[in-house]
Amino acid sequence: MNQENLKLAIQLRHELHANPELSYQEDWTKQHLLDFLREHTKLELVDKGKWFYAIYHAGKDKPNIAFRADFDAVAIDETLDLPWKSKIPGVSHKCGHDGHSAAMAAFALEVDSIGADKNIYFLFQHAEETAAGAIECQVFIPEHNISEIFAFHNSTGLDYGAVSSRVGTTNCASTGMRIAFNGRPSHASNPAGGRNPSFAIAELVQAIPGLTAPEKWQDLVMVTVVGIKVGDEAYGISPGDGVLCLTCRAVHEDNMKALIEQIKVLSNDFASRHELTVSFEFVEYFPETIAHASSVEKVKSVCESLGVTYMDMENPGRGSEDFGYYTKLIPGAMFLMGAGKVPAIHTKDYEFDDTLIEKAVEIFKRLAGINEKI
């Protein structure tokens, strides 16, 4: 790719890294990306508030293809002594989304410079980490008759520069499930006079391994207990309210929904037995992310043409990805790009490798039908 474009993209990545913002708070990030593209390209820019997209127009009779990058950060403190280290305490780009957005911006620079035979939509998405972004951005797909969509995610542990995907589920479905039990407090000397939810919660936690036993499901189904809150450190009070927070996860979204229904049945049963009421709340709902066979085949073919190692993923990734909201509507694929044996994402020692930007751009260009390098 054009080395001046690459230098601009790397500088952009460092600026994004130094100014990270959490999901749904990415006002500076979105504006900075918009300003970058406005300064360095002639692309049409469409500002949608929390997110935006740029358009390269090849012609009304040309196919419409989209590429997506996410730009939110995570609540992890920056501990690496980088020249571009995070300026925001407790927030950093330990997910690599700064690299994803910088690569997308570099791709936009390239297309703006050399042109393409397709209408290309460069989607810059907010709030991937909480699954709030894609469900809002997906409206642009029918609005512009997008026929296919692609994205990449940097992957630690995968060989450096290698690419991996698979036909079918690439990322598990997941959701946060908050189960609130409500009873009646009493004096600690007379617990029978109240309705303490501790026992119902304990029984439900103990029942979870039975619900997720591997022999009951064809593919991975799991529940993680992420929080339990019952009462306070007040030794004279038997509490009346309690909350159990779970993350439910499955390779197939239908299995996750079936699991949730089983948890609801048990929760209602335990609540009834202990004379409690129970309510349910769901947050951060990620669908399963599907990669379509035709799109995966294109990724494989592009890798072959570029001499890039391609490997089929043996199993879907357990981590969720809201890109699945797009591939519910149209064909597409998310592929992993290897960063090698470096610290894992979402850890304090992780740092996006700038050299992956050019590699991602060249793959995107070929997926867009652009075969020349400049």
C-alpha positions as YAML, in Angstrom:
chain: A
units: angstrom
residues:
- id: 1
  name: MET
  ca: [0.00, 0.00, 0.00]
- id: 2
  name: ASN
  ca: [0.99, 3.62, -0.33]
- id: 3
  name: GLN
  ca: [3.50, 4.24, 2.45]
- id: 4
  name: GLU
  ca: [2.31, 7.78, 3.09]
- id: 5
  name: ASN
  ca: [-1.18, 6.41, 3.68]
- id: 6
  name: LEU
  ca: [0.30, 3.83, 6.03]
- id: 7
  name: LYS
  ca: [2.16, 6.51, 8.02]
- id: 8
  name: LEU
  ca: [-1.05, 8.51, 8.36]
- id: 9
  name: ALA
  ca: [-2.91, 5.42, 9.56]
- id: 10
  name: ILE
  ca: [-0.29, 4.53, 12.15]
- id: 11
  name: GLN
  ca: [-0.31, 8.08, 13.50]
- id: 12
  name: LEU
  ca: [-4.10, 7.92, 13.62]
- id: 13
  name: ARG
  ca: [-3.93, 4.64, 15.54]
- id: 14
  name: HIS
  ca: [-1.63, 6.20, 18.12]
- id: 15
  name: GLU
  ca: [-3.97, 9.18, 18.53]
- id: 16
  name: LEU
  ca: [-6.94, 6.89, 19.03]
- id: 17
  name: HIS
  ca: [-4.96, 4.81, 21.51]
- id: 18
  name: ALA
  ca: [-4.04, 7.87, 23.57]
- id: 19
  name: ASN
  ca: [-7.68, 8.99, 23.81]
- id: 20
  name: PRO
  ca: [-9.76, 5.86, 24.44]
- id: 21
  name: GLU
  ca: [-13.48, 6.01, 25.19]
- id: 22
  name: LEU
  ca: [-15.82, 3.37, 26.56]
- id: 23
  name: SER
  ca: [-18.83, 2.03, 24.70]
- id: 24
  name: TYR
  ca: [-21.48, 4.64, 23.93]
- id: 25
  name: GLN
  ca: [-19.15, 7.39, 25.09]
- id: 26
  name: GLU
  ca: [-16.98, 7.58, 21.94]
- id: 27
  name: ASP
  ca: [-17.79, 11.17, 20.95]
- id: 28
  name: TRP
  ca: [-14.17, 12.33, 20.50]
- id: 29
  name: THR
  ca: [-13.20, 9.08, 18.78]
- id: 30
  name: LYS
  ca: [-16.00, 9.27, 16.23]
- id: 31
  name: GLN
  ca: [-15.34, 12.94, 15.47]
- id: 32
  name: HIS
  ca: [-11.59, 12.37, 15.17]
- id: 33
  name: LEU
  ca: [-12.13, 9.60, 12.63]
- id: 34
  name: LEU
  ca: [-14.61, 11.73, 10.71]
- id: 35
  name: ASP
  ca: [-12.19, 14.67, 10.65]
- id: 36
  name: PHE
  ca: [-9.37, 12.41, 9.47]
- id: 37
  name: LEU
  ca: [-11.37, 11.14, 6.49]
- id: 38
  name: ARG
  ca: [-12.69, 14.61, 5.71]
- id: 39
  name: GLU
  ca: [-9.13, 15.95, 5.61]
- id: 40
  name: HIS
  ca: [-7.53, 13.13, 3.64]
- id: 41
  name: THR
  ca: [-10.24, 11.83, 1.27]
- id: 42
  name: LYS
  ca: [-13.04, 12.98, -1.00]
- id: 43
  name: LEU
  ca: [-15.40, 10.23, 0.18]
- id: 44
  name: GLU
  ca: [-19.00, 10.97, 1.10]
- id: 45
  name: LEU
  ca: [-19.34, 10.97, 4.90]
- id: 46
  name: VAL
  ca: [-22.63, 10.12, 6.60]
- id: 47
  name: ASP
  ca: [-22.80, 11.07, 10.29]
- id: 48
  name: LYS
  ca: [-25.35, 9.02, 12.25]
- id: 49
  name: GLY
  ca: [-24.68, 10.47, 15.71]
- id: 50
  name: LYS
  ca: [-22.87, 7.73, 17.61]
- id: 51
  name: TRP
  ca: [-21.49, 6.16, 14.43]
- id: 52
  name: PHE
  ca: [-20.82, 6.99, 10.80]
- id: 53
  name: TYR
  ca: [-19.90, 5.59, 7.45]
- id: 54
  name: ALA
  ca: [-17.99, 6.75, 4.38]
- id: 55
  name: ILE
  ca: [-18.95, 5.89, 0.82]
- id: 56
  name: TYR
  ca: [-16.90, 5.42, -2.32]
- id: 57
  name: HIS
  ca: [-19.26, 5.77, -5.29]
- id: 58
  name: ALA
  ca: [-18.41, 3.66, -8.34]
- id: 59
  name: GLY
  ca: [-21.82, 3.98, -9.98]
- id: 60
  name: LYS
  ca: [-25.51, 3.25, -9.50]
- id: 61
  name: ASP
  ca: [-25.28, 0.01, -11.50]
- id: 62
  name: LYS
  ca: [-22.39, -1.31, -9.39]
- id: 63
  name: PRO
  ca: [-22.69, -3.73, -6.43]
- id: 64
  name: ASN
  ca: [-22.61, -2.36, -2.87]
- id: 65
  name: ILE
  ca: [-20.17, -3.95, -0.41]
- id: 66
  name: ALA
  ca: [-19.42, -2.95, 3.18]
- id: 67
  name: PHE
  ca: [-16.50, -3.24, 5.58]
- id: 68
  name: ARG
  ca: [-16.82, -2.62, 9.31]
- id: 69
  name: ALA
  ca: [-14.45, -1.42, 12.04]
- id: 70
  name: ASP
  ca: [-15.28, -0.89, 15.72]
- id: 71
  name: PHE
  ca: [-13.81, 1.96, 17.78]
- id: 72
  name: ASP
  ca: [-14.77, 1.61, 21.47]
- id: 73
  name: ALA
  ca: [-12.27, 0.86, 24.24]
- id: 74
  name: VAL
  ca: [-12.41, -1.22, 27.44]
- id: 75
  name: ALA
  ca: [-12.22, -0.52, 31.18]
- id: 76
  name: ILE
  ca: [-8.61, -1.63, 31.68]
- id: 77
  name: ASP
  ca: [-5.86, 0.64, 32.99]
- id: 78
  name: GLU
  ca: [-2.91, 1.37, 30.70]
- id: 79
  name: THR
  ca: [0.32, 0.13, 32.29]
- id: 80
  name: LEU
  ca: [2.64, 0.01, 29.26]
- id: 81
  name: ASP
  ca: [5.06, 2.92, 28.96]
- id: 82
  name: LEU
  ca: [4.16, 3.90, 25.39]
- id: 83
  name: PRO
  ca: [4.72, 7.31, 23.75]
- id: 84
  name: TRP
  ca: [1.01, 7.14, 22.86]
- id: 85
  name: LYS
  ca: [-0.18, 5.60, 26.13]
- id: 86
  name: SER
  ca: [-3.76, 6.18, 27.24]
- id: 87
  name: LYS
  ca: [-4.44, 9.57, 28.80]
- id: 88
  name: ILE
  ca: [-7.66, 8.32, 30.37]
- id: 89
  name: PRO
  ca: [-7.28, 6.55, 33.76]
- id: 90
  name: GLY
  ca: [-8.86, 3.10, 33.79]
- id: 91
  name: VAL
  ca: [-9.63, 3.07, 30.05]
- id: 92
  name: SER
  ca: [-7.51, 1.73, 27.18]
- id: 93
  name: HIS
  ca: [-7.61, 0.08, 23.75]
- id: 94
  name: LYS
  ca: [-6.65, -3.35, 25.05]
- id: 95
  name: CYS
  ca: [-9.14, -4.80, 22.56]
- id: 96
  name: GLY
  ca: [-7.30, -3.57, 19.46]
- id: 97
  name: HIS
  ca: [-10.24, -1.54, 18.16]
- id: 98
  name: ASP
  ca: [-7.88, 1.39, 17.61]
- id: 99
  name: GLY
  ca: [-6.05, -0.83, 15.13]
- id: 100
  name: HIS
  ca: [-9.26, -1.96, 13.46]
- id: 101
  name: SER
  ca: [-10.35, 1.64, 12.88]
- id: 102
  name: ALA
  ca: [-6.92, 2.77, 11.73]
- id: 103
  name: ALA
  ca: [-6.82, -0.10, 9.22]
- id: 104
  name: MET
  ca: [-10.29, 0.83, 7.94]
- id: 105
  name: ALA
  ca: [-9.23, 4.45, 7.57]
- id: 106
  name: ALA
  ca: [-6.11, 3.34, 5.67]
- id: 107
  name: PHE
  ca: [-8.29, 1.21, 3.40]
- id: 108
  name: ALA
  ca: [-10.48, 4.24, 2.74]
- id: 109
  name: LEU
  ca: [-7.39, 6.28, 1.82]
- id: 110
  name: GLU
  ca: [-6.31, 3.60, -0.63]
- id: 111
  name: VAL
  ca: [-9.72, 3.31, -2.31]
- id: 112
  name: ASP
  ca: [-10.01, 7.08, -2.55]
- id: 113
  name: SER
  ca: [-6.61, 7.15, -4.27]
- id: 114
  name: ILE
  ca: [-6.93, 4.27, -6.75]
- id: 115
  name: GLY
  ca: [-10.67, 3.77, -7.15]
- id: 116
  name: ALA
  ca: [-12.74, 0.61, -7.27]
- id: 117
  name: ASP
  ca: [-15.36, -1.08, -9.43]
- id: 118
  name: LYS
  ca: [-17.83, -1.40, -6.53]
- id: 119
  name: ASN
  ca: [-19.61, 1.02, -4.27]
- id: 120
  name: ILE
  ca: [-17.75, 0.60, -0.99]
- id: 121
  name: TYR
  ca: [-19.19, 1.48, 2.41]
- id: 122
  name: PHE
  ca: [-16.68, 1.98, 5.22]
- id: 123
  name: LEU
  ca: [-18.64, 1.51, 8.45]
- id: 124
  name: PHE
  ca: [-17.15, 2.87, 11.69]
- id: 125
  name: GLN
  ca: [-19.14, 1.38, 14.57]
- id: 126
  name: HIS
  ca: [-19.50, 2.31, 18.22]
- id: 127
  name: ALA
  ca: [-20.18, 0.11, 21.28]
- id: 128
  name: GLU
  ca: [-19.11, -3.32, 20.07]
- id: 129
  name: GLU
  ca: [-18.01, -4.36, 23.56]
- id: 130
  name: THR
  ca: [-21.55, -4.06, 24.93]
- id: 131
  name: ALA
  ca: [-23.43, -5.27, 21.81]
- id: 132
  name: ALA
  ca: [-25.19, -1.89, 21.57]
- id: 133
  name: GLY
  ca: [-23.51, -0.79, 18.35]
- id: 134
  name: ALA
  ca: [-24.24, -3.19, 15.51]
- id: 135
  name: ILE
  ca: [-27.92, -3.51, 16.36]
- id: 136
  name: GLU
  ca: [-28.19, 0.25, 15.72]
- id: 137
  name: CYS
  ca: [-25.89, 0.37, 12.70]
- id: 138
  name: GLN
  ca: [-27.50, -2.54, 10.83]
- id: 139
  name: VAL
  ca: [-30.21, -0.23, 9.47]
- id: 140
  name: PHE
  ca: [-27.77, 1.04, 6.84]
- id: 141
  name: ILE
  ca: [-27.70, -2.39, 5.17]
- id: 142
  name: PRO
  ca: [-31.25, -2.41, 3.75]
- id: 143
  name: GLU
  ca: [-31.13, 1.37, 3.29]
- id: 144
  name: HIS
  ca: [-28.24, 1.04, 0.83]
- id: 145
  name: ASN
  ca: [-28.94, -2.47, -0.47]
- id: 146
  name: ILE
  ca: [-25.59, -3.76, 0.81]
- id: 147
  name: SER
  ca: [-24.90, -7.21, -0.65]
- id: 148
  name: GLU
  ca: [-21.99, -8.39, 1.53]
- id: 149
  name: ILE
  ca: [-20.00, -7.27, 4.58]
- id: 150
  name: PHE
  ca: [-16.54, -8.08, 5.95]
- id: 151
  name: ALA
  ca: [-14.49, -7.28, 9.06]
- id: 152
  name: PHE
  ca: [-11.34, -8.48, 10.75]
- id: 153
  name: HIS
  ca: [-10.28, -8.87, 14.37]
- id: 154
  name: ASN
  ca: [-6.70, -9.06, 15.55]
- id: 155
  name: SER
  ca: [-6.01, -12.38, 17.25]
- id: 156
  name: THR
  ca: [-3.26, -13.05, 19.75]
- id: 157
  name: GLY
  ca: [-2.02, -16.64, 19.75]
- id: 158
  name: LEU
  ca: [-2.69, -17.11, 16.02]
- id: 159
  name: ASP
  ca: [0.53, -17.16, 13.94]
- id: 160
  name: TYR
  ca: [1.65, -13.67, 12.98]
- id: 161
  name: GLY
  ca: [0.03, -12.51, 9.74]
- id: 162
  name: ALA
  ca: [-2.03, -15.68, 9.33]
- id: 163
  name: VAL
  ca: [-5.76, -15.46, 8.68]
- id: 164
  name: SER
  ca: [-8.45, -17.72, 10.10]
- id: 165
  name: SER
  ca: [-12.20, -18.08, 9.73]
- id: 166
  name: ARG
  ca: [-14.76, -20.85, 9.27]
- id: 167
  name: VAL
  ca: [-18.10, -21.45, 7.61]
- id: 168
  name: GLY
  ca: [-20.91, -21.23, 10.16]
- id: 169
  name: THR
  ca: [-20.55, -19.94, 13.70]
- id: 170
  name: THR
  ca: [-17.33, -18.02, 14.29]
- id: 171
  name: ASN
  ca: [-18.32, -16.47, 17.65]
- id: 172
  name: CYS
  ca: [-20.71, -17.72, 20.32]
- id: 173
  name: ALA
  ca: [-23.97, -16.07, 21.21]
- id: 174
  name: SER
  ca: [-24.07, -14.65, 24.72]
- id: 175
  name: THR
  ca: [-26.10, -12.48, 27.05]
- id: 176
  name: GLY
  ca: [-25.93, -11.15, 30.56]
- id: 177
  name: MET
  ca: [-28.82, -12.40, 32.70]
- id: 178
  name: ARG
  ca: [-29.77, -10.62, 35.93]
- id: 179
  name: ILE
  ca: [-32.05, -12.62, 38.24]
- id: 180
  name: ALA
  ca: [-33.54, -10.62, 41.13]
- id: 181
  name: PHE
  ca: [-35.15, -12.46, 44.06]
- id: 182
  name: ASN
  ca: [-37.28, -10.40, 46.41]
- id: 183
  name: GLY
  ca: [-38.51, -11.50, 49.82]
- id: 184
  name: ARG
  ca: [-38.72, -9.79, 53.19]
- id: 185
  name: PRO
  ca: [-35.97, -8.78, 55.63]
- id: 186
  name: SER
  ca: [-36.06, -9.68, 59.29]
- id: 187
  name: HIS
  ca: [-33.93, -9.54, 62.40]
- id: 188
  name: ALA
  ca: [-31.00, -11.93, 62.14]
- id: 189
  name: SER
  ca: [-32.17, -13.61, 65.36]
- id: 190
  name: ASN
  ca: [-35.46, -14.47, 63.69]
- id: 191
  name: PRO
  ca: [-34.76, -15.44, 60.06]
- id: 192
  name: ALA
  ca: [-38.01, -17.43, 59.92]
- id: 193
  name: GLY
  ca: [-39.84, -14.12, 60.26]
- id: 194
  name: GLY
  ca: [-38.49, -12.96, 56.90]
- id: 195
  name: ARG
  ca: [-37.89, -14.33, 53.44]
- id: 196
  name: ASN
  ca: [-34.13, -14.50, 52.79]
- id: 197
  name: PRO
  ca: [-33.24, -15.16, 49.10]
- id: 198
  name: SER
  ca: [-29.82, -16.62, 49.90]
- id: 199
  name: PHE
  ca: [-30.99, -20.22, 49.81]
- id: 200
  name: ALA
  ca: [-32.84, -19.89, 46.49]
- id: 201
  name: ILE
  ca: [-29.75, -18.30, 44.93]
- id: 202
  name: ALA
  ca: [-27.48, -20.99, 46.36]
- id: 203
  name: GLU
  ca: [-29.73, -23.75, 45.03]
- id: 204
  name: LEU
  ca: [-29.83, -22.15, 41.59]
- id: 205
  name: VAL
  ca: [-26.04, -21.80, 41.44]
- id: 206
  name: GLN
  ca: [-25.67, -25.46, 42.42]
- id: 207
  name: ALA
  ca: [-28.13, -26.50, 39.69]
- id: 208
  name: ILE
  ca: [-26.28, -24.75, 36.87]
- id: 209
  name: PRO
  ca: [-23.67, -27.48, 36.17]
- id: 210
  name: GLY
  ca: [-26.51, -29.92, 35.60]
- id: 211
  name: LEU
  ca: [-28.16, -27.61, 33.10]
- id: 212
  name: THR
  ca: [-25.00, -27.22, 31.03]
- id: 213
  name: ALA
  ca: [-23.73, -30.83, 31.18]
- id: 214
  name: PRO
  ca: [-22.06, -31.58, 27.80]
- id: 215
  name: GLU
  ca: [-24.09, -34.74, 27.24]
- id: 216
  name: LYS
  ca: [-27.27, -32.63, 27.11]
- id: 217
  name: TRP
  ca: [-26.13, -30.45, 24.23]
- id: 218
  name: GLN
  ca: [-24.66, -31.11, 20.80]
- id: 219
  name: ASP
  ca: [-22.35, -28.08, 20.98]
- id: 220
  name: LEU
  ca: [-20.90, -25.81, 23.66]
- id: 221
  name: VAL
  ca: [-23.41, -24.37, 26.15]
- id: 222
  name: MET
  ca: [-22.15, -22.67, 29.30]
- id: 223
  name: VAL
  ca: [-23.08, -20.36, 32.16]
- id: 224
  name: THR
  ca: [-20.65, -18.20, 34.10]
- id: 225
  name: VAL
  ca: [-21.61, -16.82, 37.50]
- id: 226
  name: VAL
  ca: [-20.33, -13.24, 37.36]
- id: 227
  name: GLY
  ca: [-21.92, -11.75, 40.46]
- id: 228
  name: ILE
  ca: [-23.94, -12.49, 43.60]
- id: 229
  name: LYS
  ca: [-25.30, -9.77, 45.86]
- id: 230
  name: VAL
  ca: [-27.35, -10.56, 48.96]
- id: 231
  name: GLY
  ca: [-27.64, -8.08, 51.80]
- id: 232
  name: ASP
  ca: [-24.83, -6.08, 53.35]
- id: 233
  name: GLU
  ca: [-22.31, -6.52, 56.17]
- id: 234
  name: ALA
  ca: [-25.01, -5.86, 58.75]
- id: 235
  name: TYR
  ca: [-24.95, -8.75, 61.18]
- id: 236
  name: GLY
  ca: [-28.26, -7.99, 62.79]
- id: 237
  name: ILE
  ca: [-30.29, -8.23, 59.58]
- id: 238
  name: SER
  ca: [-31.41, -11.21, 57.52]
- id: 239
  name: PRO
  ca: [-31.69, -9.71, 54.02]
- id: 240
  name: GLY
  ca: [-34.81, -9.71, 51.92]
- id: 241
  name: ASP
  ca: [-33.38, -9.06, 48.44]
- id: 242
  name: GLY
  ca: [-30.73, -10.73, 46.34]
- id: 243
  name: VAL
  ca: [-29.39, -10.70, 42.79]
- id: 244
  name: LEU
  ca: [-27.62, -13.39, 40.78]
- id: 245
  name: CYS
  ca: [-25.81, -12.25, 37.62]
- id: 246
  name: LEU
  ca: [-24.96, -14.79, 34.95]
- id: 247
  name: THR
  ca: [-23.43, -14.82, 31.50]
- id: 248
  name: CYS
  ca: [-25.14, -17.40, 29.30]
- id: 249
  name: ARG
  ca: [-23.21, -18.52, 26.22]
- id: 250
  name: ALA
  ca: [-23.68, -21.04, 23.41]
- id: 251
  name: VAL
  ca: [-22.42, -21.85, 19.93]
- id: 252
  name: HIS
  ca: [-26.00, -21.68, 18.69]
- id: 253
  name: GLU
  ca: [-28.34, -18.86, 19.68]
- id: 254
  name: ASP
  ca: [-31.33, -21.25, 19.81]
- id: 255
  name: ASN
  ca: [-29.52, -23.36, 22.41]
- id: 256
  name: MET
  ca: [-28.78, -20.26, 24.47]
- id: 257
  name: LYS
  ca: [-32.46, -19.31, 24.39]
- id: 258
  name: ALA
  ca: [-33.45, -22.84, 25.44]
- id: 259
  name: LEU
  ca: [-30.93, -22.69, 28.31]
- id: 260
  name: ILE
  ca: [-32.35, -19.36, 29.47]
- id: 261
  name: GLU
  ca: [-35.85, -20.83, 29.58]
- id: 262
  name: GLN
  ca: [-34.58, -23.69, 31.76]
- id: 263
  name: ILE
  ca: [-32.93, -21.20, 34.12]
- id: 264
  name: LYS
  ca: [-36.20, -19.25, 34.32]
- id: 265
  name: VAL
  ca: [-38.16, -22.40, 35.19]
- id: 266
  name: LEU
  ca: [-35.73, -23.31, 37.98]
- id: 267
  name: SER
  ca: [-35.66, -19.72, 39.25]
- id: 268
  name: ASN
  ca: [-39.44, -19.61, 39.49]
- id: 269
  name: ASP
  ca: [-39.48, -23.00, 41.21]
- id: 270
  name: PHE
  ca: [-36.91, -21.98, 43.85]
- id: 271
  name: ALA
  ca: [-38.62, -18.61, 44.33]
- id: 272
  name: SER
  ca: [-41.96, -20.31, 44.91]
- id: 273
  name: ARG
  ca: [-40.46, -22.79, 47.35]
- id: 274
  name: HIS
  ca: [-38.93, -19.99, 49.42]
- id: 275
  name: GLU
  ca: [-41.93, -17.66, 49.07]
- id: 276
  name: LEU
  ca: [-40.07, -15.09, 46.99]
- id: 277
  name: THR
  ca: [-40.83, -13.16, 43.85]
- id: 278
  name: VAL
  ca: [-38.39, -13.26, 40.95]
- id: 279
  name: SER
  ca: [-37.73, -11.07, 37.93]
- id: 280
  name: PHE
  ca: [-35.35, -11.26, 34.97]
- id: 281
  name: GLU
  ca: [-33.34, -8.68, 33.04]
- id: 282
  name: PHE
  ca: [-31.08, -9.21, 30.04]
- id: 283
  name: VAL
  ca: [-28.15, -7.03, 28.99]
- id: 284
  name: GLU
  ca: [-25.41, -7.09, 26.34]
- id: 285
  name: TYR
  ca: [-27.21, -9.54, 24.03]
- id: 286
  name: PHE
  ca: [-24.87, -10.86, 21.34]
- id: 287
  name: PRO
  ca: [-26.26, -13.12, 18.63]
- id: 288
  name: GLU
  ca: [-24.11, -15.91, 17.25]
- id: 289
  name: THR
  ca: [-21.82, -14.57, 14.54]
- id: 290
  name: ILE
  ca: [-22.18, -16.53, 11.32]
- id: 291
  name: ALA
  ca: [-19.72, -16.53, 8.43]
- id: 292
  name: HIS
  ca: [-21.33, -17.44, 5.13]
- id: 293
  name: ALA
  ca: [-19.71, -20.04, 2.87]
- id: 294
  name: SER
  ca: [-19.46, -17.74, -0.17]
- id: 295
  name: SER
  ca: [-17.80, -14.99, 1.88]
- id: 296
  name: VAL
  ca: [-15.35, -17.36, 3.60]
- id: 297
  name: GLU
  ca: [-14.39, -18.74, 0.19]
- id: 298
  name: LYS
  ca: [-13.57, -15.20, -0.94]
- id: 299
  name: VAL
  ca: [-11.36, -14.69, 2.13]
- id: 300
  name: LYS
  ca: [-9.54, -17.96, 1.39]
- id: 301
  name: SER
  ca: [-9.06, -17.02, -2.27]
- id: 302
  name: VAL
  ca: [-7.72, -13.57, -1.40]
- id: 303
  name: CYS
  ca: [-5.25, -15.04, 1.09]
- id: 304
  name: GLU
  ca: [-4.03, -17.47, -1.54]
- id: 305
  name: SER
  ca: [-3.56, -14.65, -4.05]
- id: 306
  name: LEU
  ca: [-1.54, -12.64, -1.52]
- id: 307
  name: GLY
  ca: [0.50, -15.57, -0.23]
- id: 308
  name: VAL
  ca: [-1.08, -15.24, 3.21]
- id: 309
  name: THR
  ca: [-1.47, -18.38, 5.32]
- id: 310
  name: TYR
  ca: [-5.14, -19.26, 5.79]
- id: 311
  name: MET
  ca: [-6.39, -21.74, 8.42]
- id: 312
  name: ASP
  ca: [-9.95, -22.88, 9.12]
- id: 313
  name: MET
  ca: [-10.96, -22.30, 12.73]
- id: 314
  name: GLU
  ca: [-11.47, -25.68, 14.37]
- id: 315
  name: ASN
  ca: [-14.10, -24.36, 16.79]
- id: 316
  name: PRO
  ca: [-16.06, -21.14, 17.16]
- id: 317
  name: GLY
  ca: [-14.53, -18.55, 19.44]
- id: 318
  name: ARG
  ca: [-16.15, -18.44, 22.86]
- id: 319
  name: GLY
  ca: [-15.96, -14.66, 22.94]
- id: 320
  name: SER
  ca: [-18.94, -12.89, 21.40]
- id: 321
  name: GLU
  ca: [-18.95, -10.31, 18.62]
- id: 322
  name: ASP
  ca: [-21.86, -8.12, 17.59]
- id: 323
  name: PHE
  ca: [-20.88, -8.41, 13.91]
- id: 324
  name: GLY
  ca: [-23.44, -11.22, 13.97]
- id: 325
  name: TYR
  ca: [-26.23, -8.64, 13.70]
- id: 326
  name: TYR
  ca: [-25.03, -7.88, 10.16]
- id: 327
  name: THR
  ca: [-24.67, -11.47, 8.96]
- id: 328
  name: LYS
  ca: [-28.22, -12.16, 10.11]
- id: 329
  name: LEU
  ca: [-29.24, -9.87, 7.23]
- id: 330
  name: ILE
  ca: [-26.73, -10.47, 4.44]
- id: 331
  name: PRO
  ca: [-23.78, -12.72, 3.55]
- id: 332
  name: GLY
  ca: [-20.49, -11.80, 5.13]
- id: 333
  name: ALA
  ca: [-17.54, -12.98, 7.18]
- id: 334
  name: MET
  ca: [-15.35, -11.84, 10.01]
- id: 335
  name: PHE
  ca: [-11.82, -13.20, 9.85]
- id: 336
  name: LEU
  ca: [-9.07, -13.29, 12.44]
- id: 337
  name: MET
  ca: [-5.61, -11.88, 11.71]
- id: 338
  name: GLY
  ca: [-2.79, -13.35, 13.75]
- id: 339
  name: ALA
  ca: [-0.65, -11.16, 15.98]
- id: 340
  name: GLY
  ca: [1.57, -14.07, 17.04]
- id: 341
  name: LYS
  ca: [2.43, -15.22, 20.53]
- id: 342
  name: VAL
  ca: [1.96, -11.91, 22.34]
- id: 343
  name: PRO
  ca: [-0.09, -10.97, 25.43]
- id: 344
  name: ALA
  ca: [-3.78, -11.68, 24.98]
- id: 345
  name: ILE
  ca: [-6.35, -9.00, 24.21]
- id: 346
  name: HIS
  ca: [-8.20, -7.56, 27.21]
- id: 347
  name: THR
  ca: [-5.05, -7.83, 29.33]
- id: 348
  name: LYS
  ca: [-2.85, -4.99, 30.58]
- id: 349
  name: ASP
  ca: [0.18, -6.09, 28.55]
- id: 350
  name: TYR
  ca: [-1.58, -6.19, 25.17]
- id: 351
  name: GLU
  ca: [-0.73, -3.68, 22.43]
- id: 352
  name: PHE
  ca: [-1.97, -3.69, 18.82]
- id: 353
  name: ASP
  ca: [0.80, -4.38, 16.30]
- id: 354
  name: ASP
  ca: [0.94, -1.50, 13.78]
- id: 355
  name: THR
  ca: [2.38, -3.79, 11.10]
- id: 356
  name: LEU
  ca: [-0.98, -5.56, 10.88]
- id: 357
  name: ILE
  ca: [-2.58, -2.45, 9.38]
- id: 358
  name: GLU
  ca: [-1.01, -2.89, 5.96]
- id: 359
  name: LYS
  ca: [-1.79, -6.61, 5.93]
- id: 360
  name: ALA
  ca: [-5.46, -5.99, 6.72]
- id: 361
  name: VAL
  ca: [-5.70, -3.26, 4.08]
- id: 362
  name: GLU
  ca: [-4.33, -5.49, 1.34]
- id: 363
  name: ILE
  ca: [-6.86, -8.20, 2.18]
- id: 364
  name: PHE
  ca: [-9.69, -5.66, 2.23]
- id: 365
  name: LYS
  ca: [-8.59, -4.31, -1.15]
- id: 366
  name: ARG
  ca: [-8.66, -7.74, -2.74]
- id: 367
  name: LEU
  ca: [-12.06, -8.49, -1.19]
- id: 368
  name: ALA
  ca: [-13.26, -5.27, -2.80]
- id: 369
  name: GLY
  ca: [-11.93, -6.43, -6.18]
- id: 370
  name: ILE
  ca: [-8.90, -4.15, -6.15]
- id: 371
  name: ASN
  ca: [-5.90, -6.21, -7.26]
- id: 372
  name: GLU
  ca: [-3.14, -3.65, -7.56]
- id: 373
  name: LYS
  ca: [-0.79, -2.59, -4.78]
- id: 374
  name: ILE
  ca: [0.52, 0.94, -4.61]
...
